[in-house]
Amino acid sequence: MPRILAEKIRPHFPKGVVVENRPGAGGNIGADQVAKAKPDGFTLLASPPGPLAINRSLYPKLAYDSNELMPVTVMAEVPNVLAVSASFPAKTVQEFLAYVKAHPDKVTFASQGNGSTSHLTAALFESLTGTRMIHVPYKGTAPALTDLLGGQVDVFFDNLTSSMPLHRSGKIRILAVTDTKRSEVLPEVPTFVEAGLSAMQAVTWFAVVAPPGTPNDMVRALNRVFVDALKLPDVQANFAKRGARVVGSTPQQMDRFVREETARWAQVIKAAKITVD
């Protein structure tokens, strides 16, 4: 998403726009770099929920304070999905729930790593249904999907974008989406709400923030640049084919949303006793 938008916002930055990946520690390394950057509007962080709303409840100590990062906009949301291996016996959410209840501590679920959105979505499912599965953390989506394909793990609460091609090719099965309504790119797959689990909602969102101390007028200007780019038809089409729903919130709307997400996932983390060293 940042790379798609980078081409559209380039005219506003004569010196160029560079997207630099800074992986590691659940996104904390990149977030810390931006938190310590000069608040001049030229160094920004494009991030999923972890560094902005989740990691403060997971890690005993962070080198930055996510509350001090200046919200610019939420770019888009992508629902998570319940994906199972092709050999898994359940074909519906109801069958899946019945199977997991009948086989406590037997079904294995993959995640992108401890404390990742896929891990927390599975923990939310266990909490809502009173079930117990075995967590198998991986270092990212690709290796988790590889083992789901091979049947080494049974389940993956993955991001819709990465699982969708494998579902369409019949290599895995998506049983449900964790959203309030069906996905336009996967209309045949029901929601958890339809299956009677109305609280089973988990979207992976992607947002832009600026360093602490960035002037409010500069934040508003950055917001206009990103929101205008998000309104472009080709950008919306590009996001949509990846299963992403464009948001384009104001800084104030993003601030409220992130605080709500922080509180919600903090409850899940506490209930599941999830920690990351």
Accessible surface in RSA format (square Angstrom, percent):
REM  Atomic radii and reference values for relative SASA: ProtOr
REM  Chains: A
REM  Algorithm: Lee & Richards
REM  Probe-radius: 1.40
REM  Slices: 20
REM RES _ NUM      All-atoms   Total-Side   Main-Chain    Non-polar    All polar
REM                ABS   REL    ABS   REL    ABS   REL    ABS   REL    ABS   REL
RES MET A   1    43.40  22.5  16.45  10.9  26.95  64.2  16.45  14.0  26.95  35.7
RES PRO A   2    45.55  33.2  39.95  36.4   5.60  20.4  43.01  35.5   2.54  15.8
RES ARG A   3   131.39  55.2 125.82  64.1   5.57  13.3  64.17  87.7  67.21  40.7
RES ILE A   4    31.33  17.8  24.70  18.4   6.63  16.0  30.05  21.6   1.28   3.5
RES LEU A   5     0.81   0.5   0.81   0.6   0.00   0.0   0.81   0.6   0.00   0.0
RES ALA A   6     4.32   4.0   4.26   6.6   0.06   0.1   4.32   6.1   0.00   0.0
RES GLU A   7   107.18  61.5  92.45  69.9  14.73  35.1  41.21  79.7  65.97  53.9
RES LYS A   8    70.57  34.4  53.61  32.9  16.96  40.4  21.71  19.5  48.86  52.0
RES ILE A   9     9.45   5.4   9.16   6.8   0.29   0.7   9.45   6.8   0.00   0.0
RES ARG A  10    86.35  36.3  84.31  43.0   2.04   4.9  50.55  69.1  35.80  21.7
RES PRO A  11   109.45  79.8  72.94  66.5  36.51 132.7  86.22  71.2  23.23 144.4
RES HIS A  12   107.99  59.0  81.83  56.9  26.16  66.9  49.46  51.0  58.52  68.1
RES PHE A  13    27.86  13.9  26.67  16.5   1.19   3.1  27.18  16.5   0.68   1.9
RES PRO A  14   130.96  95.4  89.65  81.7  41.31 150.2 100.32  82.8  30.64 190.4
RES LYS A  15   205.29 100.2 164.54 101.0  40.75  97.0 116.33 104.7  88.96  94.8
RES GLY A  16    34.80  42.9   0.00   N/A  34.80  42.9  17.60  48.3  17.20  38.5
RES VAL A  17    31.83  20.9  19.81  17.9  12.02  29.0  22.84  19.8   8.99  24.4
RES VAL A  18   134.80  88.7 103.93  94.1  30.87  74.4 106.67  92.7  28.13  76.3
RES VAL A  19    44.09  29.0  25.71  23.3  18.38  44.3  28.33  24.6  15.76  42.7
RES GLU A  20   106.06  60.9  79.30  60.0  26.77  63.7  35.98  69.6  70.08  57.2
RES ASN A  21   109.96  75.8  88.38  85.4  21.57  51.9  27.27  65.6  82.69  79.9
RES ARG A  22   116.05  48.7 100.72  51.3  15.33  36.5  19.33  26.4  96.72  58.6
RES PRO A  23   108.44  79.0  90.13  82.2  18.31  66.6  99.87  82.5   8.58  53.3
RES GLY A  24    32.91  40.6   0.00   N/A  32.91  40.6  25.83  70.9   7.08  15.9
RES ALA A  25    53.65  49.3  27.80  42.9  25.85  58.8  40.80  57.5  12.85  34.0
RES GLY A  26    49.65  61.2   0.00   N/A  49.65  61.2  34.46  94.6  15.19  34.0
RES GLY A  27    23.00  28.4   0.00   N/A  23.00  28.4  17.83  48.9   5.16  11.6
RES ASN A  28    14.16   9.8  13.53  13.1   0.63   1.5  11.15  26.8   3.01   2.9
RES ILE A  29    88.42  50.3  82.67  61.6   5.75  13.9  86.32  62.2   2.10   5.7
RES GLY A  30     4.82   5.9   0.00   N/A   4.82   5.9   4.53  12.4   0.29   0.7
RES ALA A  31     0.00   0.0   0.00   0.0   0.00   0.0   0.00   0.0   0.00   0.0
RES ASP A  32    32.93  23.1  32.93  32.8   0.00   0.0   4.91  11.6  28.02  27.9
RES GLN A  33    77.69  43.4  67.06  49.0  10.63  25.3  37.16  79.1  40.53  30.7
RES VAL A  34     8.36   5.5   8.36   7.6   0.00   0.0   8.36   7.3   0.00   0.0
RES ALA A  35    19.66  18.1   6.36   9.8  13.30  30.3   6.36   9.0  13.30  35.2
RES LYS A  36   137.69  67.2 101.78  62.4  35.91  85.5 103.24  92.9  34.45  36.7
RES ALA A  37    23.26  21.4   7.99  12.3  15.27  34.7  17.39  24.5   5.87  15.5
RES LYS A  38   153.20  74.7 139.49  85.6  13.71  32.6  89.63  80.7  63.57  67.7
RES PRO A  39    52.30  38.1  45.60  41.6   6.70  24.3  45.82  37.8   6.47  40.2
RES ASP A  40    44.38  31.1  37.64  37.5   6.74  15.9  19.27  45.4  25.10  25.0
RES GLY A  41     4.68   5.8   0.00   N/A   4.68   5.8   3.11   8.5   1.57   3.5
RES PHE A  42   141.99  71.0 109.60  67.9  32.39  84.3 112.28  68.1  29.71  85.0
RES THR A  43    50.75  36.1  47.12  47.8   3.63   8.6  23.56  31.6  27.19  41.1
RES LEU A  44    48.06  26.8  22.88  16.4  25.18  63.3  22.95  16.1  25.11  67.6
RES LEU A  45    19.99  11.1  19.30  13.8   0.69   1.7  19.99  14.0   0.00   0.0
RES ALA A  46    44.05  40.5  17.03  26.3  27.02  61.5  17.68  24.9  26.37  69.9
RES SER A  47     2.98   2.5   1.34   1.8   1.64   3.8   2.05   4.4   0.93   1.3
RES PRO A  48    59.51  43.4  59.51  54.2   0.00   0.0  59.51  49.1   0.00   0.0
RES PRO A  49     1.27   0.9   1.27   1.2   0.00   0.0   1.27   1.0   0.00   0.0
RES GLY A  50    13.04  16.1   0.00   N/A  13.04  16.1  11.31  31.1   1.72   3.9
RES PRO A  51     5.71   4.2   3.98   3.6   1.73   6.3   3.98   3.3   1.73  10.8
RES LEU A  52     5.67   3.2   4.34   3.1   1.33   3.4   4.73   3.3   0.93   2.5
RES ALA A  53     1.06   1.0   0.03   0.0   1.03   2.3   0.09   0.1   0.97   2.6
RES ILE A  54     1.44   0.8   1.11   0.8   0.32   0.8   1.34   1.0   0.10   0.3
RES ASN A  55     4.70   3.2   4.49   4.3   0.20   0.5   0.00   0.0   4.70   4.5
RES ARG A  56    77.58  32.6  52.06  26.5  25.52  60.8  36.56  50.0  41.02  24.9
RES SER A  57    40.48  34.2  13.36  17.8  27.12  62.5  14.48  30.8  26.00  36.4
RES LEU A  58     6.68   3.7   1.77   1.3   4.91  12.3   2.51   1.8   4.17  11.2
RES TYR A  59    36.52  17.1  27.24  15.5   9.28  24.2  18.20  13.7  18.33  22.6
RES PRO A  60   118.80  86.6  73.78  67.3  45.02 163.6  87.81  72.5  30.99 192.6
RES LYS A  61   180.59  88.1 156.88  96.3  23.71  56.5 104.96  94.5  75.63  80.6
RES LEU A  62    37.61  20.9  14.79  10.6  22.82  57.4  16.98  11.9  20.63  55.5
RES ALA A  63    78.52  72.2  41.34  63.8  37.18  84.6  54.12  76.2  24.39  64.6
RES TYR A  64    16.59   7.7   1.03   0.6  15.56  40.5  11.30   8.5   5.29   6.5
RES ASP A  65    67.84  47.5  57.46  57.2  10.38  24.5  25.93  61.0  41.91  41.8
RES SER A  66    11.83  10.0   1.84   2.5   9.99  23.0   0.44   0.9  11.39  16.0
RES ASN A  67    83.40  57.5  57.36  55.4  26.04  62.7  19.58  47.1  63.82  61.7
RES GLU A  68    97.74  56.1  87.75  66.4   9.99  23.8  30.00  58.0  67.74  55.3
RES LEU A  69     7.86   4.4   1.05   0.8   6.81  17.1   1.05   0.7   6.81  18.3
RES MET A  70    43.75  22.7  43.75  29.0   0.00   0.0  23.90  20.3  19.86  26.3
RES PRO A  71    26.69  19.5  26.44  24.1   0.25   0.9  26.44  21.8   0.25   1.6
RES VAL A  72     0.00   0.0   0.00   0.0   0.00   0.0   0.00   0.0   0.00   0.0
RES THR A  73     0.00   0.0   0.00   0.0   0.00   0.0   0.00   0.0   0.00   0.0
RES VAL A  74     2.75   1.8   2.75   2.5   0.00   0.0   2.75   2.4   0.00   0.0
RES MET A  75     1.69   0.9   1.69   1.1   0.00   0.0   1.03   0.9   0.66   0.9
RES ALA A  76     0.00   0.0   0.00   0.0   0.00   0.0   0.00   0.0   0.00   0.0
RES GLU A  77    27.15  15.6  27.15  20.5   0.00   0.0   0.30   0.6  26.85  21.9
RES VAL A  78     1.27   0.8   1.27   1.1   0.00   0.0   1.27   1.1   0.00   0.0
RES PRO A  79     4.70   3.4   4.70   4.3   0.00   0.0   4.70   3.9   0.00   0.0
RES ASN A  80     2.46   1.7   2.46   2.4   0.00   0.0   0.07   0.2   2.39   2.3
RES VAL A  81     0.00   0.0   0.00   0.0   0.00   0.0   0.00   0.0   0.00   0.0
RES LEU A  82     0.00   0.0   0.00   0.0   0.00   0.0   0.00   0.0   0.00   0.0
RES ALA A  83     0.00   0.0   0.00   0.0   0.00   0.0   0.00   0.0   0.00   0.0
RES VAL A  84     0.00   0.0   0.00   0.0   0.00   0.0   0.00   0.0   0.00   0.0
RES SER A  85     3.65   3.1   3.65   4.9   0.00   0.0   1.35   2.9   2.30   3.2
RES ALA A  86    54.13  49.8  37.14  57.3  16.99  38.6  37.34  52.6  16.80  44.5
RES SER A  87    97.23  82.2  63.70  85.0  33.53  77.2  56.90 121.2  40.32  56.5
RES PHE A  88     8.64   4.3   4.54   2.8   4.10  10.7   7.56   4.6   1.07   3.1
RES PRO A  89    72.60  52.9  53.87  49.1  18.73  68.1  61.30  50.6  11.30  70.2
RES ALA A  90     3.48   3.2   0.45   0.7   3.03   6.9   3.38   4.8   0.10   0.3
RES LYS A  91   121.81  59.4 105.17  64.5  16.64  39.6  75.18  67.7  46.63  49.7
RES THR A  92    58.33  41.5  55.13  55.9   3.19   7.6  55.76  74.9   2.57   3.9
RES VAL A  93     5.14   3.4   3.60   3.3   1.54   3.7   3.60   3.1   1.54   4.2
RES GLN A  94   105.08  58.8  97.75  71.4   7.32  17.4  60.01 127.7  45.07  34.2
RES GLU A  95    83.58  48.0  76.82  58.1   6.76  16.1  37.34  72.2  46.24  37.8
RES PHE A  96     0.00   0.0   0.00   0.0   0.00   0.0   0.00   0.0   0.00   0.0
RES LEU A  97    36.69  20.4  36.69  26.2   0.00   0.0  36.69  25.8   0.00   0.0
RES ALA A  98    60.93  56.0  50.22  77.5  10.71  24.4  56.52  79.6   4.42  11.7
RES TYR A  99    69.68  32.5  64.70  36.8   4.98  13.0  35.14  26.4  34.54  42.6
RES VAL A 100     0.39   0.3   0.00   0.0   0.39   0.9   0.00   0.0   0.39   1.1
RES LYS A 101   116.39  56.8  92.84  57.0  23.54  56.0  51.25  46.1  65.13  69.4
RES ALA A 102    72.55  66.7  38.45  59.3  34.10  77.6  49.97  70.4  22.58  59.8
RES HIS A 103    67.73  37.0  65.87  45.8   1.86   4.7  41.84  43.1  25.89  30.1
RES PRO A 104    58.68  42.8  53.31  48.6   5.37  19.5  53.38  44.1   5.30  32.9
RES ASP A 105    62.63  43.9  56.09  55.8   6.54  15.5  24.00  56.5  38.64  38.5
RES LYS A 106   146.88  71.7 129.16  79.2  17.72  42.2  73.66  66.3  73.22  78.0
RES VAL A 107     2.37   1.6   1.56   1.4   0.81   2.0   2.37   2.1   0.00   0.0
RES THR A 108    29.43  20.9  29.43  29.8   0.00   0.0  27.30  36.7   2.12   3.2
RES PHE A 109     3.27   1.6   3.27   2.0   0.00   0.0   3.27   2.0   0.00   0.0
RES ALA A 110     0.11   0.1   0.00   0.0   0.11   0.2   0.00   0.0   0.11   0.3
RES SER A 111     0.00   0.0   0.00   0.0   0.00   0.0   0.00   0.0   0.00   0.0
RES GLN A 112    40.07  22.4  28.51  20.8  11.56  27.5  14.52  30.9  25.55  19.4
RES GLY A 113    14.88  18.3   0.00   N/A  14.88  18.3  14.88  40.8   0.00   0.0
RES ASN A 114    82.82  57.1  63.48  61.3  19.34  46.6   6.45  15.5  76.37  73.8
RES GLY A 115     5.00   6.2   0.00   N/A   5.00   6.2   1.05   2.9   3.94   8.8
RES SER A 116    25.17  21.3  13.42  17.9  11.74  27.1  24.91  53.0   0.26   0.4
RES THR A 117    23.73  16.9  21.02  21.3   2.71   6.5  13.52  18.2  10.20  15.4
RES SER A 118     0.74   0.6   0.47   0.6   0.27   0.6   0.67   1.4   0.08   0.1
RES HIS A 119    16.32   8.9  16.32  11.3   0.00   0.0   5.53   5.7  10.78  12.5
RES LEU A 120     0.26   0.1   0.26   0.2   0.00   0.0   0.26   0.2   0.00   0.0
RES THR A 121     0.17   0.1   0.17   0.2   0.00   0.0   0.00   0.0   0.17   0.3
RES ALA A 122     0.00   0.0   0.00   0.0   0.00   0.0   0.00   0.0   0.00   0.0
RES ALA A 123     5.48   5.0   2.71   4.2   2.77   6.3   2.99   4.2   2.49   6.6
RES LEU A 124    15.01   8.4  15.01  10.7   0.00   0.0  15.01  10.5   0.00   0.0
RES PHE A 125     0.07   0.0   0.07   0.0   0.00   0.0   0.07   0.0   0.00   0.0
RES GLU A 126    34.19  19.6  31.34  23.7   2.85   6.8   9.98  19.3  24.21  19.8
RES SER A 127    73.69  62.3  40.15  53.6  33.54  77.3  23.16  49.3  50.53  70.8
RES LEU A 128    70.48  39.2  39.31  28.1  31.16  78.3  42.44  29.8  28.03  75.4
RES THR A 129    16.99  12.1   1.01   1.0  15.98  38.1   8.90  12.0   8.09  12.2
RES GLY A 130    67.75  83.5   0.00   N/A  67.75  83.5  36.89 101.2  30.86  69.1
RES THR A 131    10.40   7.4   0.03   0.0  10.37  24.7   4.12   5.5   6.28   9.5
RES ARG A 132   131.33  55.1 129.49  66.0   1.85   4.4  56.42  77.1  74.91  45.4
RES MET A 133    15.18   7.9   0.00   0.0  15.18  36.2   0.00   0.0  15.18  20.1
RES ILE A 134    76.74  43.7  73.84  55.0   2.90   7.0  76.74  55.3   0.00   0.0
RES HIS A 135    45.97  25.1  26.77  18.6  19.20  49.1  18.78  19.4  27.19  31.6
RES VAL A 136    43.41  28.6  42.45  38.4   0.96   2.3  43.41  37.7   0.00   0.0
RES PRO A 137    63.40  46.2  44.94  41.0  18.46  67.1  45.17  37.3  18.23 113.3
RES TYR A 138    36.95  17.3  27.97  15.9   8.98  23.4  30.51  22.9   6.44   7.9
RES LYS A 139   204.23  99.6 175.14 107.5  29.09  69.3 125.50 113.0  78.73  83.9
RES GLY A 140    25.89  31.9   0.00   N/A  25.89  31.9  24.39  66.9   1.50   3.4
RES THR A 141    39.35  28.0  33.64  34.1   5.70  13.6  19.00  25.5  20.35  30.8
RES ALA A 142    71.05  65.3  61.98  95.6   9.07  20.6  67.16  94.6   3.89  10.3
RES PRO A 143    53.16  38.7  46.72  42.6   6.44  23.4  52.03  43.0   1.14   7.1
RES ALA A 144     0.00   0.0   0.00   0.0   0.00   0.0   0.00   0.0   0.00   0.0
RES LEU A 145    17.67   9.8  17.67  12.6   0.00   0.0  17.67  12.4   0.00   0.0
RES THR A 146    85.28  60.7  81.88  83.0   3.41   8.1  56.95  76.5  28.33  42.8
RES ASP A 147    37.62  26.4  37.62  37.4   0.00   0.0   0.33   0.8  37.29  37.2
RES LEU A 148     0.00   0.0   0.00   0.0   0.00   0.0   0.00   0.0   0.00   0.0
RES LEU A 149    73.47  40.9  48.50  34.7  24.97  62.8  48.65  34.2  24.82  66.8
RES GLY A 150    49.56  61.1   0.00   N/A  49.56  61.1  26.27  72.1  23.29  52.2
RES GLY A 151    37.29  46.0   0.00   N/A  37.29  46.0  11.22  30.8  26.07  58.4
RES GLN A 152   120.47  67.4  89.89  65.7  30.58  72.8  48.65 103.5  71.83  54.5
RES VAL A 153     3.26   2.1   2.79   2.5   0.47   1.1   3.21   2.8   0.05   0.1
RES ASP A 154    36.38  25.5  36.38  36.2   0.00   0.0   0.33   0.8  36.06  36.0
RES VAL A 155     0.00   0.0   0.00   0.0   0.00   0.0   0.00   0.0   0.00   0.0
RES PHE A 156     0.00   0.0   0.00   0.0   0.00   0.0   0.00   0.0   0.00   0.0
RES PHE A 157     0.65   0.3   0.17   0.1   0.48   1.2   0.17   0.1   0.48   1.4
RES ASP A 158     0.12   0.1   0.00   0.0   0.12   0.3   0.12   0.3   0.00   0.0
RES ASN A 159    21.63  14.9  20.52  19.8   1.11   2.7  12.44  29.9   9.19   8.9
RES LEU A 160     0.02   0.0   0.02   0.0   0.00   0.0   0.02   0.0   0.00   0.0
RES THR A 161    46.61  33.1  41.48  42.1   5.12  12.2  39.30  52.8   7.31  11.0
RES SER A 162    38.80  32.8  24.20  32.3  14.60  33.6  31.81  67.7   6.99   9.8
RES SER A 163     0.00   0.0   0.00   0.0   0.00   0.0   0.00   0.0   0.00   0.0
RES MET A 164     7.87   4.1   7.87   5.2   0.00   0.0   7.87   6.7   0.00   0.0
RES PRO A 165    78.29  57.1  68.35  62.3   9.94  36.1  73.29  60.5   5.00  31.1
RES LEU A 166    31.68  17.6  31.68  22.7   0.00   0.0  31.68  22.2   0.00   0.0
RES HIS A 167    35.70  19.5  27.64  19.2   8.06  20.6  20.55  21.2  15.14  17.6
RES ARG A 168   147.85  62.1 110.52  56.3  37.33  88.9  51.91  70.9  95.93  58.1
RES SER A 169    66.73  56.4  30.12  40.2  36.61  84.3  41.19  87.7  25.55  35.8
RES GLY A 170    51.79  63.9   0.00   N/A  51.79  63.9  31.06  85.2  20.73  46.4
RES LYS A 171   114.79  56.0 106.30  65.2   8.49  20.2  57.64  51.9  57.15  60.9
RES ILE A 172     0.86   0.5   0.00   0.0   0.86   2.1   0.00   0.0   0.86   2.3
RES ARG A 173    47.58  20.0  47.58  24.3   0.00   0.0  40.79  55.7   6.79   4.1
RES ILE A 174     7.79   4.4   0.00   0.0   7.79  18.8   0.00   0.0   7.79  21.1
RES LEU A 175     8.70   4.8   3.22   2.3   5.48  13.8   6.15   4.3   2.54   6.8
RES ALA A 176     0.00   0.0   0.00   0.0   0.00   0.0   0.00   0.0   0.00   0.0
RES VAL A 177     0.14   0.1   0.14   0.1   0.00   0.0   0.14   0.1   0.00   0.0
RES THR A 178     0.00   0.0   0.00   0.0   0.00   0.0   0.00   0.0   0.00   0.0
RES ASP A 179    10.96   7.7  10.52  10.5   0.44   1.0   0.74   1.7  10.22  10.2
RES THR A 180    84.19  59.9  64.90  65.8  19.30  46.0  44.97  60.4  39.22  59.3
RES LYS A 181   124.79  60.9 119.24  73.2   5.55  13.2  74.84  67.4  49.95  53.2
RES ARG A 182    99.45  41.8  85.82  43.7  13.62  32.4  31.21  42.6  68.24  41.4
RES SER A 183    15.05  12.7   5.33   7.1   9.72  22.4  10.89  23.2   4.16   5.8
RES GLU A 184   162.33  93.2 133.42 100.9  28.91  68.8  58.71 113.5 103.62  84.6
RES VAL A 185    31.47  20.7  23.95  21.7   7.53  18.1  28.31  24.6   3.16   8.6
RES LEU A 186     0.36   0.2   0.35   0.3   0.00   0.0   0.36   0.2   0.00   0.0
RES PRO A 187    79.34  57.8  74.04  67.5   5.29  19.2  74.24  61.3   5.10  31.7
RES GLU A 188   106.50  61.1  80.62  61.0  25.88  61.6  66.61 128.8  39.90  32.6
RES VAL A 189     4.47   2.9   3.95   3.6   0.53   1.3   4.47   3.9   0.00   0.0
RES PRO A 190    44.63  32.5  44.63  40.7   0.00   0.0  44.63  36.8   0.00   0.0
RES THR A 191     1.55   1.1   1.55   1.6   0.00   0.0   0.81   1.1   0.74   1.1
RES PHE A 192     0.00   0.0   0.00   0.0   0.00   0.0   0.00   0.0   0.00   0.0
RES VAL A 193    54.24  35.7  44.10  39.9  10.14  24.4  44.10  38.3  10.14  27.5
RES GLU A 194    96.39  55.3  58.45  44.2  37.94  90.3  46.50  89.9  49.89  40.7
RES ALA A 195    25.77  23.7   3.41   5.3  22.36  50.9   6.36   9.0  19.41  51.4
RES GLY A 196    63.44  78.2   0.00   N/A  63.44  78.2  34.61  95.0  28.83  64.6
RES LEU A 197    31.19  17.4  28.32  20.3   2.88   7.2  31.19  21.9   0.00   0.0
RES SER A 198    72.30  61.1  68.10  90.9   4.19   9.7  34.26  72.9  38.04  53.3
RES ALA A 199    57.95  53.3  42.22  65.1  15.73  35.8  51.55  72.6   6.40  17.0
RES MET A 200     0.13   0.1   0.13   0.1   0.00   0.0   0.00   0.0   0.13   0.2
RES GLN A 201    62.82  35.1  62.70  45.8   0.11   0.3  15.78  33.6  47.04  35.7
RES ALA A 202     1.28   1.2   0.59   0.9   0.68   1.6   0.97   1.4   0.31   0.8
RES VAL A 203    23.32  15.3  19.08  17.3   4.25  10.2  19.08  16.6   4.25  11.5
RES THR A 204     8.77   6.2   8.77   8.9   0.00   0.0   8.12  10.9   0.65   1.0
RES TRP A 205     0.00   0.0   0.00   0.0   0.00   0.0   0.00   0.0   0.00   0.0
RES PHE A 206    46.23  23.1  46.23  28.6   0.00   0.0  46.23  28.0   0.00   0.0
RES ALA A 207     0.00   0.0   0.00   0.0   0.00   0.0   0.00   0.0   0.00   0.0
RES VAL A 208     2.54   1.7   2.54   2.3   0.00   0.0   2.54   2.2   0.00   0.0
RES VAL A 209     3.86   2.5   3.86   3.5   0.00   0.0   3.86   3.4   0.00   0.0
RES ALA A 210     0.00   0.0   0.00   0.0   0.00   0.0   0.00   0.0   0.00   0.0
RES PRO A 211     0.00   0.0   0.00   0.0   0.00   0.0   0.00   0.0   0.00   0.0
RES PRO A 212    36.11  26.3  26.93  24.6   9.18  33.4  27.29  22.5   8.82  54.8
RES GLY A 213    59.08  72.9   0.00   N/A  59.08  72.9  37.36 102.5  21.71  48.6
RES THR A 214     2.72   1.9   0.00   0.0   2.72   6.5   0.00   0.0   2.72   4.1
RES PRO A 215    60.67  44.2  51.15  46.6   9.51  34.6  60.67  50.1   0.00   0.0
RES ASN A 216    96.76  66.7  89.53  86.5   7.23  17.4  14.58  35.1  82.18  79.4
RES ASP A 217    92.18  64.6  85.02  84.6   7.16  16.9  32.78  77.1  59.40  59.2
RES MET A 218    64.81  33.6  59.94  39.7   4.88  11.6  64.81  55.1   0.00   0.0
RES VAL A 219     7.39   4.9   7.39   6.7   0.00   0.0   7.39   6.4   0.00   0.0
RES ARG A 220   119.75  50.3 118.19  60.2   1.56   3.7  45.42  62.1  74.33  45.0
RES ALA A 221    37.67  34.6  36.38  56.1   1.29   2.9  36.91  52.0   0.76   2.0
RES LEU A 222     8.93   5.0   8.64   6.2   0.29   0.7   8.83   6.2   0.10   0.3
RES ASN A 223    15.70  10.8  15.70  15.2   0.00   0.0   0.40   1.0  15.30  14.8
RES ARG A 224   140.84  59.1 138.58  70.6   2.26   5.4  64.03  87.5  76.81  46.6
RES VAL A 225    20.73  13.6  17.79  16.1   2.94   7.1  18.88  16.4   1.84   5.0
RES PHE A 226    13.43   6.7  13.43   8.3   0.00   0.0  13.43   8.1   0.00   0.0
RES VAL A 227    21.85  14.4  21.85  19.8   0.00   0.0  21.85  19.0   0.00   0.0
RES ASP A 228    81.15  56.8  76.44  76.1   4.71  11.1  24.94  58.7  56.21  56.1
RES ALA A 229     5.40   5.0   2.10   3.2   3.30   7.5   4.81   6.8   0.59   1.6
RES LEU A 230     1.29   0.7   1.25   0.9   0.04   0.1   1.29   0.9   0.00   0.0
RES LYS A 231   135.43  66.1 120.10  73.7  15.33  36.5  72.39  65.2  63.03  67.1
RES LEU A 232    68.70  38.3  68.17  48.8   0.53   1.3  68.70  48.2   0.00   0.0
RES PRO A 233   108.95  79.4  98.35  89.7  10.60  38.5 104.59  86.4   4.36  27.1
RES ASP A 234    76.11  53.3  64.61  64.3  11.50  27.2  48.00 113.0  28.11  28.0
RES VAL A 235     0.94   0.6   0.18   0.2   0.76   1.8   0.94   0.8   0.00   0.0
RES GLN A 236    76.71  42.9  73.99  54.1   2.72   6.5  14.55  31.0  62.16  47.1
RES ALA A 237    62.91  57.8  50.51  77.9  12.40  28.2  58.12  81.8   4.79  12.7
RES ASN A 238    41.54  28.6  38.64  37.3   2.91   7.0   3.60   8.7  37.94  36.7
RES PHE A 239     0.46   0.2   0.07   0.0   0.39   1.0   0.46   0.3   0.00   0.0
RES ALA A 240    46.71  42.9  43.87  67.7   2.84   6.5  45.97  64.7   0.74   2.0
RES LYS A 241   135.57  66.1 116.83  71.7  18.74  44.6  68.94  62.1  66.63  71.0
RES ARG A 242    88.32  37.1  86.96  44.3   1.36   3.2  23.78  32.5  64.54  39.1
RES GLY A 243     9.80  12.1   0.00   N/A   9.80  12.1   4.37  12.0   5.43  12.2
RES ALA A 244     7.71   7.1   0.11   0.2   7.59  17.3   0.85   1.2   6.86  18.2
RES ARG A 245    85.06  35.7  79.94  40.7   5.12  12.2  53.17  72.7  31.89  19.3
RES VAL A 246    40.43  26.6  17.90  16.2  22.54  54.3  17.90  15.6  22.54  61.1
RES VAL A 247    59.64  39.2  30.91  28.0  28.73  69.2  34.65  30.1  24.99  67.8
RES GLY A 248    18.99  23.4   0.00   N/A  18.99  23.4   2.97   8.1  16.02  35.9
RES SER A 249    10.73   9.1   7.64  10.2   3.09   7.1  10.73  22.8   0.00   0.0
RES THR A 250    55.81  39.7  55.81  56.6   0.00   0.0  53.45  71.8   2.36   3.6
RES PRO A 251    16.14  11.8  15.54  14.2   0.60   2.2  15.89  13.1   0.26   1.6
RES GLN A 252   105.61  59.1 101.51  74.2   4.10   9.8  53.35 113.6  52.26  39.6
RES GLN A 253    85.86  48.0  81.22  59.4   4.64  11.1  19.47  41.5  66.39  50.3
RES MET A 254     2.38   1.2   2.26   1.5   0.11   0.3   2.38   2.0   0.00   0.0
RES ASP A 255    49.06  34.4  47.90  47.7   1.17   2.8   9.66  22.7  39.41  39.3
RES ARG A 256   136.98  57.5 134.41  68.5   2.57   6.1  62.79  85.8  74.18  45.0
RES PHE A 257    48.75  24.4  46.93  29.1   1.81   4.7  48.33  29.3   0.41   1.2
RES VAL A 258    17.57  11.6  17.57  15.9   0.00   0.0  17.57  15.3   0.00   0.0
RES ARG A 259   136.75  57.4 128.58  65.5   8.17  19.5  54.23  74.1  82.52  50.0
RES GLU A 260   116.34  66.8 106.08  80.3  10.26  24.4  48.57  93.9  67.76  55.3
RES GLU A 261    11.73   6.7  11.66   8.8   0.07   0.2   0.39   0.7  11.34   9.3
RES THR A 262    18.02  12.8  17.94  18.2   0.08   0.2  17.53  23.5   0.49   0.7
RES ALA A 263    59.22  54.4  50.25  77.5   8.97  20.4  57.93  81.6   1.29   3.4
RES ARG A 264    76.99  32.3  72.34  36.9   4.64  11.1  57.62  78.7  19.36  11.7
RES TRP A 265     7.96   3.2   7.96   3.9   0.00   0.0   4.92   2.6   3.05   4.9
RES ALA A 266    33.37  30.7  29.02  44.8   4.35   9.9  29.48  41.5   3.89  10.3
RES GLN A 267   130.39  72.9 122.68  89.7   7.71  18.3  40.62  86.5  89.77  68.1
RES VAL A 268    13.44   8.8  10.06   9.1   3.38   8.1  13.07  11.4   0.37   1.0
RES ILE A 269     6.57   3.7   6.18   4.6   0.39   1.0   6.18   4.4   0.39   1.1
RES LYS A 270   171.85  83.8 157.26  96.5  14.59  34.7 107.54  96.8  64.31  68.5
RES ALA A 271    73.18  67.3  37.13  57.3  36.05  82.0  48.76  68.7  24.42  64.7
RES ALA A 272    46.40  42.7  16.05  24.8  30.35  69.0  26.84  37.8  19.56  51.8
RES LYS A 273   179.59  87.6 153.15  94.0  26.45  63.0 102.87  92.6  76.73  81.7
RES ILE A 274    16.29   9.3   9.21   6.9   7.09  17.1  13.27   9.6   3.03   8.2
RES THR A 275   105.61  75.1  88.45  89.7  17.15  40.9  59.15  79.4  46.46  70.2
RES VAL A 276    23.00  15.1  18.83  17.0   4.18  10.1  22.41  19.5   0.59   1.6
RES ASP A 277   163.47 114.5 116.97 116.4  46.50 109.9  58.92 138.7 104.55 104.3
END  Absolute sums over single chains surface
CHAIN  1 A    12996.1      10219.3       2776.8       7598.9       5397.2
END  Absolute sums over all chains
TOTAL         12996.1      10219.3       2776.8       7598.9       5397.2
